[in-house]
Amino acid sequence: MPLLDTPVRLGVQIEPQQVPYAAIRDAVRRLEDMGVDILFNWDHFFPLSRDPDGMHFEAWTMLGAWAEQTERVEFGTLVNCNSYRNADLQADMARTLDHISGGRFLFGTGSGWFERDYDEYGYEFGTPGSRLRDLERGLARIEARWAKLNPAPTRRIPVMIGGKGEQKTLRLVARHADIWHSFVRPDEIAHKVEIIDRWGAEEGRDTSGIVVSNELKRREVADADALYAAGTRLFTLGFEGPDWDYDLVRSWLRWRDGKNGA
């Protein structure tokens, strides 16, 4: 389980869909000024909700703009799709964002799932198993490339891995991750963390410091309290434009500050 003194952090995932980029830029500015801890986008090529052919923007080029625009907030994708880019290239892109931002980039990654992205952009969709095997190989290459790059990253770039599969995904979490992200219920967390710790013992890695992450969208305060009691310390709120609900963000910031004794 995470350390008891791990502070609660609030992330906001700005949905890069159905709005012009100027609206996203303004949301980034306002959310950083409000005190959000982390800003995320997502790594897809088409909208995930509402008009399937509506406006949409690519993740990594957007992150370069965020790195220059912001000064304090951490940022990344929730999560990068390993299938869409060569693993060594991902490592170089991540290292570059790390330097542009002065060490504020988080490398969130996963095996991919949105078939339309694959089909329309010419990637082989494969199977869940084949995509997880690709992710396993990719993470090893990414870490090896980080060790070779000149200049090196400014810090050990934090790795976030999403998913809950006990035989493959959680083993990758135990081997590589600093943050484990999932949608699991509060009563499932202890069991999943136990599995991560077991894999950590096999991998020879202390997993006690891995931060547990979960989602706030469509959840009430009682749900968040239960996730907190179960060990979650990073909470991410989906943020949908064009009618951005900043009052909702403010309410979750107050909740975060209350948990942190502020």
Disulfide bonds with the S-S distance in Angstrom:
none
